[in-house]
Amino acid sequence: MYYSGAGSPHHFSDVFNKTNASAALAAGIFHRNEVPIQSVKEHLLKEGIEVRI
C-alpha cells in the first residue's frame, strides 16, 4: 500500500478550514481509484467550500 497526501474527502476540507490555502492539488487517491472526484466535490460543497464544477 502507498501513502501520499489526502486519503479521504475530509482531508480536503481540513486543508481549507485549517489553513489559508485557496487551492489544493490531489492526484494519488483519484489515480488509484480510492475516492471518486465527485465524492470530494460533494463533501466540500456540504462543508460550504467553493469548488470548480
Backbone bond lengths (Angstrom), bond angles and torsions (degrees), N, CA, C in turn:
res aa  C-N    CA-C-N  psi(-1)  N-CA   C-N-CA  omega(-1)  CA-C   N-CA-C  phi
1 M - - - 1.445 - - 1.524 109.12 -
2 Y 1.320 116.26 141.52 1.456 122.66 179.01 1.521 109.78 -106.78
3 Y 1.311 116.45 142.61 1.461 121.26 176.92 1.519 108.72 -121.70
4 S 1.318 114.60 128.62 1.465 118.85 176.64 1.517 109.07 -163.71
5 G 1.288 116.62 131.25 1.458 121.76 174.17 1.509 114.43 56.06
6 A 1.319 115.36 -146.73 1.456 122.55 -177.27 1.521 111.13 -66.59
7 G 1.306 114.98 145.24 1.461 119.90 178.78 1.514 112.62 -126.91
8 S 1.346 116.35 -4.62 1.464 120.16 179.25 1.527 109.10 -153.44
9 P 1.326 117.08 162.07 1.469 119.31 177.53 1.530 112.82 -58.12
10 H 1.330 117.44 -31.87 1.465 120.35 -179.20 1.529 111.99 -65.26
11 H 1.306 117.23 -28.75 1.467 119.65 177.95 1.529 110.30 -63.11
12 F 1.317 117.12 -34.22 1.466 120.71 179.39 1.521 110.79 -69.52
13 S 1.328 117.59 -45.51 1.467 118.71 179.43 1.524 110.19 -65.12
14 D 1.326 118.34 -33.81 1.464 121.16 176.20 1.526 110.86 -59.26
15 V 1.323 116.62 -43.58 1.466 120.35 179.99 1.523 110.65 -57.88
16 F 1.321 116.68 -46.96 1.460 119.74 -175.78 1.526 112.90 -77.35
17 N 1.307 117.46 -30.26 1.459 120.51 179.92 1.521 113.30 -82.50
18 K 1.312 117.97 -23.90 1.468 120.95 -174.00 1.527 114.38 -110.19
19 T 1.341 116.93 -2.31 1.462 120.57 179.58 1.523 109.25 -134.68
20 N 1.297 116.04 179.72 1.464 121.56 175.46 1.524 111.35 -97.37
21 A 1.320 117.62 15.51 1.468 121.24 -178.57 1.522 110.31 -63.38
22 S 1.316 115.89 139.98 1.462 120.62 176.04 1.520 111.31 -108.16
23 A 1.329 116.21 -2.89 1.461 121.28 178.22 1.525 108.85 -155.50
24 A 1.315 114.81 156.44 1.464 120.56 176.65 1.518 108.03 -142.60
25 L 1.302 115.30 142.80 1.454 121.12 -179.33 1.518 109.24 -108.45
26 A 1.307 116.57 133.24 1.464 120.78 178.63 1.514 108.36 -139.93
27 A 1.285 116.00 143.07 1.457 119.73 176.64 1.512 110.88 -146.14
28 G 1.320 117.22 -46.53 1.456 121.92 -173.04 1.516 114.40 -51.78
29 I 1.335 117.04 -51.73 1.470 118.24 -176.56 1.517 112.09 -66.95
30 F 1.327 116.06 -25.47 1.461 119.22 178.55 1.531 110.79 -80.98
31 H 1.316 117.15 -42.01 1.469 120.83 179.51 1.525 111.95 -64.87
32 R 1.329 115.39 -33.50 1.463 119.67 179.23 1.535 112.01 -88.05
33 N 1.319 116.18 5.19 1.470 122.49 179.57 1.528 112.54 56.00
34 E 1.330 116.82 35.49 1.459 121.08 178.27 1.521 111.38 -79.95
35 V 1.330 116.13 -36.64 1.458 122.10 -178.32 1.526 107.69 -142.63
36 P 1.325 117.94 129.66 1.469 118.96 176.60 1.532 111.07 -69.95
37 I 1.306 116.89 143.44 1.461 121.91 178.66 1.524 110.34 -54.67
38 Q 1.307 117.46 -43.00 1.462 121.32 -177.86 1.528 111.50 -60.70
39 S 1.317 118.18 -33.56 1.469 121.11 178.14 1.520 111.04 -63.51
40 V 1.319 116.33 -40.77 1.464 120.23 178.62 1.523 109.70 -66.52
41 K 1.317 117.15 -45.02 1.463 120.41 179.52 1.530 111.26 -60.81
42 E 1.314 117.22 -43.98 1.462 120.64 179.87 1.527 110.74 -63.97
43 H 1.319 117.26 -41.44 1.463 120.71 178.68 1.525 110.43 -62.02
44 L 1.336 116.87 -46.63 1.451 120.14 -179.29 1.525 111.54 -62.63
45 L 1.314 117.28 -40.56 1.465 120.32 177.84 1.526 111.01 -62.08
46 K 1.330 117.71 -41.03 1.467 121.27 177.41 1.522 111.48 -62.70
47 E 1.331 115.63 -31.17 1.464 120.75 179.10 1.527 112.64 -83.43
48 G 1.342 116.36 0.25 1.453 120.73 179.51 1.515 114.00 79.13
49 I 1.324 116.17 22.49 1.460 121.65 -179.26 1.530 109.03 -103.07
50 E 1.326 115.72 127.21 1.459 121.45 -178.01 1.522 111.16 -65.62
51 V 1.337 116.68 136.20 1.465 121.77 177.08 1.519 109.89 -132.30
52 R 1.305 115.57 156.75 1.472 120.46 171.79 1.504 107.46 -79.77
53 I 1.287 116.20 137.84 1.463 120.46 -177.51 1.510 110.54 -96.48
